[in-house]
Every structure is written in structure tokens, then in C-alpha cells.
Amino acid sequence: MLKRKAANFALSKQVKKMKVAIIGAGNVATHLVKGLQEAGIEIPVIYSRTLASAQKLAEEVPGAVATDATDFRQLPNAQVYLLAIPDGALPQYVQNAVFPEGALVAHTSGAQPMELLTSLAGVETGVFYPVQTFSKEKELDWRRIPICVEGASPKAEETLLNLGKLLSDQVVLMHGQARKQLHVAAVFACNFTNHLWGVAQELLQKAELPVNLLEPLVLETVQKAFQFPPFTVQTGPARRGDANTLQAHLQLLQTQPHYQHLYQVLTESIQRAAENEPFFGKQA
């Protein structure tokens, strides 16, 4: 046991000596900077296509150089370069970027393949995908954020796994297709759900009702979804087949045809799921 603890401590010291450059200055990049600093990892360079954005983020990192240059060979050296930029900008950026030979370059996308980086010459490549929604204004606990890593070589995978463990208690080796599936699921669980909460908020505001009336309901729904298979504890008029209530809701949404259509699509999806799931108990 003592030998294992000593080995882990030595590994931690070794990885913390690693220098990690951050490519990007948006939501993901901002939180990576905070997490890496808390883990004691040096950040020598912060890049943004807008120099002012790189400078603003670099103000939070003692000694970091801000840049909008895509050739990193003349800048302070780093062992790892994390590409925390939007998916749509990644292909063009990779075409223009040049990194020091032997460096490890990894993108943070859940949807983009690792092979997107194969055109980069003389470097190791990989993926470092944190499964979380990031907003600059909202603080997060990196220990609770799952990180999925992939490397083009065993050496790259080992480096990214060790780096991830300094940030998170849940680091998973996950290759391309599985990561894409996870990302699709995350869009349903996070992005679509957030949009629906936005729709609900708009409907409440239109009726001049306080938004916090839904807070206990939303919290209970999320907690229950992680205690039971969600389809088996689905509630509401669509699950009950309550045609009168469904029709009344559609009537209320007549002036908002987009939301009316969304209501119909989700109702049909709930009903299709109910046909394939046992009905457990009385649903509210």
C-alpha cells in the first residue's frame, strides 16, 4: 500500500511538471485554465484568434504568454496543446497550426474524430473530452466532471490519462465511435433539456407566473432520472394517454405554432416509448 501511494505521488509530481498550452479563450478554455491551475500545472501559452481575448484570459495565469499566432514553435514550449475551440473552427485551424515536434496535440470535442488531427506533422495526437456544459460565469468542480480520452499511440493515451486524473475522479479511455454516441446522448440530456426549460420559462413569463414555481419539479425529475430508468417513471398526460389534456395544451399553444409542433413531437415520442416499456405503478 505504501509503495502504491509513493508511486502515485511520484506520478502526480511528474505530470504536474508538464506544461499545457490552451488553444482557445471561450467557455471550455476558461474552465480548463482554472482547473489546470488548481491542479498545479503550468500554462505557458494561451491562444485565441482574437489577441484581446487571449490577453484577457492570460491575465488570470501568472507568466502565460497570450498569442494569436498559429505557429507555436517560437513561443514558450509546452508538452501538451489542448484545442478548446468550436467544432466548426477545428478543421481550418488544424490546417494552419504548427506545433513543436514531439508535442502532444489533443482536441476537446465530443463529436470530432481524433483523425482530424492526422495532418499535423511530427506530433502525437489525441482527444481530451470533458463531459460537461461550460459557461464562464458558472463555477464547476473538475473532480466531478468525467473526462474521456483517446490517443493515437499508447504514449499519448498514457499522458492524457495521467493529465485527466489530476483534474477529475472519473477519467475514461474511450475511442471514437463510443465517444460520438456519448456526445449524442449528452445533447439530448443537456442541450435539448435546457432548451425545453427555456420554453417553459417563456410560457410562465407570458402568463406572468414566477419561474421558481417549477424548481422543485425540475430538481425531483433530474434526481429521479438517475435513480430509476427514466422511461419507466415517465409521468404526464402523454404517458397516461390523457387526450383531453393534450388537446387543451395544444389549444393553449395555438399562438406559438413552433412550440405546439414541439409539444406534438415530444408527446408522440413519449407514447412510442411507453409502448415498449412496462407500466410501473400509477403515474401522476
C-alpha positions in Angstrom: 0.0 0.0 0.0 2.8 2.4 0.9 4.6 1.6 -2.3 1.4 2.3 -4.3 0.9 5.7 -2.6 4.5 6.6 -3.2 4.2 5.6 -6.9 1.0 7.7 -7.2 2.7 10.7 -5.6 5.7 10.4 -7.9 3.4 10.2 -10.9 1.5 13.3 -9.7 4.7 15.2 -9.3 5.9 14.1 -12.8 2.7 15.1 -14.5 2.4 18.4 -12.7 5.8 19.3 -14.2 4.1 19.0 -17.6 3.4 22.3 -19.4 0.0 22.6 -21.1 -0.9 25.2 -23.6 -4.5 26.2 -24.1 -5.8 26.9 -27.6 -8.9 29.0 -27.3 -10.4 31.5 -24.9 -14.0 30.5 -24.7 -16.1 28.7 -22.1 -14.2 25.3 -22.2 -10.8 27.0 -22.4 -11.6 29.3 -19.5 -12.6 26.4 -17.2 -9.6 24.3 -18.4 -7.3 27.2 -17.3 -8.9 27.3 -13.9 -8.8 23.5 -13.5 -5.2 23.1 -14.6 -4.1 25.9 -12.3 -5.8 24.4 -9.3 -4.0 21.1 -10.2 -0.7 22.9 -10.1 0.0 22.5 -13.9 1.9 25.3 -15.6 0.2 27.0 -18.6 2.9 28.8 -20.7 0.7 29.9 -23.6 -2.9 30.9 -24.3 -4.1 31.3 -27.9 -7.1 33.0 -29.3 -7.7 34.1 -32.9 -8.5 37.5 -31.2 -5.5 38.6 -29.3 -7.5 40.7 -26.9 -9.4 37.5 -25.8 -6.2 35.6 -25.3 -4.7 38.5 -23.3 -7.8 38.7 -21.1 -7.6 35.0 -20.2 -3.9 35.2 -19.8 -4.3 37.9 -17.1 -5.5 35.1 -14.9 -2.4 33.0 -15.4 0.9 34.2 -14.0 3.6 34.0 -16.6 1.4 32.9 -19.5 2.0 34.4 -23.0 -1.0 35.5 -25.0 -0.9 35.0 -28.7 -3.0 35.0 -31.9 -0.2 33.3 -33.9 -0.8 29.7 -35.1 2.9 28.8 -35.2 3.9 27.7 -31.7 7.5 26.9 -32.4 8.7 30.3 -31.5 6.6 30.6 -28.3 7.3 29.2 -24.8 7.3 25.4 -25.1 4.6 23.1 -23.9 4.4 19.3 -23.9 0.6 19.3 -24.4 -1.6 21.6 -26.5 -5.3 21.4 -25.8 -7.5 22.6 -28.7 -10.5 24.1 -26.9 -12.1 25.7 -29.9 -15.6 25.3 -31.5 -16.0 22.1 -33.6 -16.8 24.2 -36.7 -13.4 26.0 -36.5 -11.3 22.9 -35.8 -10.6 21.7 -39.4 -9.5 25.2 -40.6 -7.4 25.8 -37.5 -5.6 22.4 -37.8 -4.7 23.2 -41.4 -3.0 26.4 -40.3 -1.4 25.5 -37.0 2.2 24.4 -36.5 3.4 22.8 -33.2 6.8 21.9 -31.8 8.0 18.5 -32.9 7.2 15.7 -30.5 4.4 17.7 -28.7 1.0 16.1 -27.9 -1.9 17.9 -29.5 -5.4 16.9 -28.4 -8.8 18.4 -29.1 -11.6 18.7 -26.6 -14.5 17.8 -28.9 -17.0 15.1 -28.2 -18.1 14.8 -31.8 -15.0 15.4 -33.9 -12.8 12.3 -34.7 -9.2 12.1 -33.5 -8.2 11.5 -37.1 -9.0 15.2 -37.7 -5.5 15.9 -36.3 -3.6 13.4 -38.6 -2.5 16.2 -40.9 -0.4 17.7 -38.1 3.3 16.7 -38.8 5.7 15.5 -36.2 3.4 15.4 -33.2 1.4 13.0 -31.1 -2.4 13.4 -31.2 -5.4 12.6 -29.1 -8.7 13.6 -27.6 -9.4 15.1 -24.1 -13.2 15.4 -23.9 -14.7 16.7 -20.7 -18.4 15.7 -20.4 -19.9 18.9 -19.1 -21.6 22.1 -20.2 -19.4 25.1 -19.6 -20.3 28.7 -19.0 -17.7 31.3 -18.0 -20.0 32.7 -15.3 -20.7 29.3 -13.6 -18.1 27.7 -11.3 -17.6 24.0 -11.6 -15.9 21.2 -9.6 -13.5 19.4 -12.0 -13.3 16.4 -9.7 -16.9 15.6 -10.6 -16.5 16.1 -14.4 -16.0 12.9 -16.4 -13.1 13.2 -18.9 -12.9 10.9 -21.9 -9.5 10.4 -23.5 -8.2 8.8 -26.6 -4.7 8.7 -28.0 -3.2 7.8 -31.4 -0.4 5.9 -29.5 -0.1 4.2 -26.1 2.3 7.1 -25.1 -0.3 9.7 -25.9 -3.1 7.8 -24.1 -1.0 7.4 -21.0 -0.1 11.1 -21.0 -3.8 12.2 -21.4 -5.0 9.7 -18.8 -2.5 10.9 -16.3 -3.3 14.5 -17.0 -7.0 13.8 -16.7 -6.6 12.2 -13.3 -5.1 15.4 -11.9 -8.4 17.1 -12.8 -11.1 14.5 -12.4 -12.0 11.5 -10.3 -13.5 9.9 -13.4 -11.2 9.5 -16.4 -12.3 7.0 -19.1 -10.4 5.7 -22.1 -13.0 5.9 -24.9 -12.4 5.5 -28.6 -14.1 7.4 -31.4 -17.5 5.8 -32.1 -18.4 5.3 -28.5 -17.4 9.0 -27.8 -19.7 10.1 -30.6 -22.6 8.1 -29.1 -21.9 9.6 -25.7 -22.0 13.1 -27.3 -25.3 12.5 -28.9 -26.7 11.3 -25.6 -25.3 14.4 -23.9 -27.1 16.6 -26.4 -30.4 15.0 -25.5 -29.7 15.1 -21.8 -28.2 18.6 -21.6 -28.8 20.8 -24.7 -32.3 19.7 -25.5 -33.4 19.6 -21.8 -32.0 23.1 -21.3 -33.9 24.3 -24.4 -37.2 22.8 -23.0 -36.6 24.6 -19.7 -36.2 27.8 -21.7 -39.5 27.1 -23.4 -41.2 26.5 -20.0 -39.7 29.7 -18.6 -41.0 31.7 -21.6 -44.5 30.2 -21.2 -44.5 31.2 -17.5 -43.3 34.7 -18.2 -46.0 35.1 -20.8 -48.6 34.1 -18.1 -46.9 36.4 -15.6 -46.1 33.5 -13.3 -42.9 33.1 -11.2 -40.3 30.8 -12.8 -39.3 29.3 -9.4 -42.7 27.5 -9.2 -41.1 24.8 -11.4 -37.8 24.5 -9.5 -38.9 21.6 -7.1 -40.4 19.8 -10.0 -37.3 20.1 -12.2 -35.0 19.0 -9.3 -37.1 16.0 -8.5 -37.3 15.0 -12.1 -33.5 15.1 -12.5 -32.9 13.2 -9.2 -35.4 10.5 -10.1 -33.9 10.1 -13.6 -30.7 8.9 -12.0 -32.4 6.6 -9.5 -34.7 4.7 -12.0 -34.7 4.1 -15.7 -36.4 7.3 -16.9 -38.8 5.7 -19.4 -40.2 3.6 -16.5 -41.0 6.6 -14.3 -42.3 8.8 -17.1 -45.3 10.8 -15.9 -47.7 13.3 -17.5 -50.7 13.4 -19.9 -48.8 11.8 -22.9 -47.8 8.8 -20.7 -51.4 8.5 -19.4 -53.0 8.9 -22.8 -55.0 11.8 -21.5 -56.4 13.1 -24.8 -58.5 15.9 -23.2 -55.5 17.4 -21.5 -53.3 17.0 -24.6 -55.8 18.8 -26.7 -56.2 21.6 -24.2 -52.4 22.1 -24.1 -52.3 22.2 -27.9 -55.1 24.8 -27.9 -53.1 27.0 -25.5 -50.1 26.9 -27.8 -52.0 27.9 -30.9 -50.4 31.3 -31.0 -46.9 29.7 -30.8 -47.0 27.1 -33.6 -43.3 26.2 -33.2 -43.9 25.2 -29.6 -47.1 23.5 -30.5 -45.3 21.3 -33.0 -42.5 20.6 -30.5 -45.2 19.5 -28.0 -46.7 17.2 -30.5 -43.4 15.6 -31.4 -42.4 15.0 -27.8 -45.9 13.6 -27.0 -45.6 11.1 -29.8 -42.1 10.1 -28.7 -43.3 9.6 -25.1 -46.2 7.4 -26.3 -43.9 5.3 -28.6 -41.5 4.8 -25.6 -44.5 3.8 -23.4 -45.5 1.1 -25.9 -42.1 -0.6 -25.4 -41.8 -0.2 -21.6 -43.8 -1.8 -18.7 -46.1 0.4 -16.8 -44.8 0.6 -13.2 -47.4 1.9 -10.8 -49.7 4.8 -11.1 -48.2 7.8 -12.9 -49.1 11.4 -11.9 
